[in-house]
């Protein structure tokens, strides 16, 4: 498990580099990233920059949400969204912004290409909450937070409820 960088830490604004080596050290970093996600309260995703690792790695798993279409546990390396469709507003939170949630517009459906943790090509068509979670995590790779995409800073930022 690793420490999560918290807003306004300037490192969260850093752009991440593509992964080039899928060696044992890389696999250990992926495992640490996953352990950190699992330790987060209700976290369905995490991106490498959130733990100070600036390579293009995200993990998303929305399979625990009832009635949510998903591809299960995904480790997406060097992911690129190739198609977007529709727009929908939804509430988002973030491990790096623990005190707030906000309303953000995201594409309703996406297609993406990526590599898995062994470096093999994978592609997915996603929609709904899974598509939202992936877009949220991929933003971290470009130094963006959900705060940057709020519909309105005045009306669409909310104090997070305390986790029980």
Secondary structure, 3 states (H helix, E strand, C coil): CCCCCCCCCHHHHCCCECCCCCCHHHHHHHHHHHHHHHHCCCCCEEEHHHHCCCECEEEECCCCCCCCCCCCCEEEEEEEEEEEEEEEEEEEEECCEEEEEEEEEEEEEEEEEEECCCCCEEEEEEEHHHHHHHHHHHHHHCCCCHHHHECCCCCCEEECCCCC
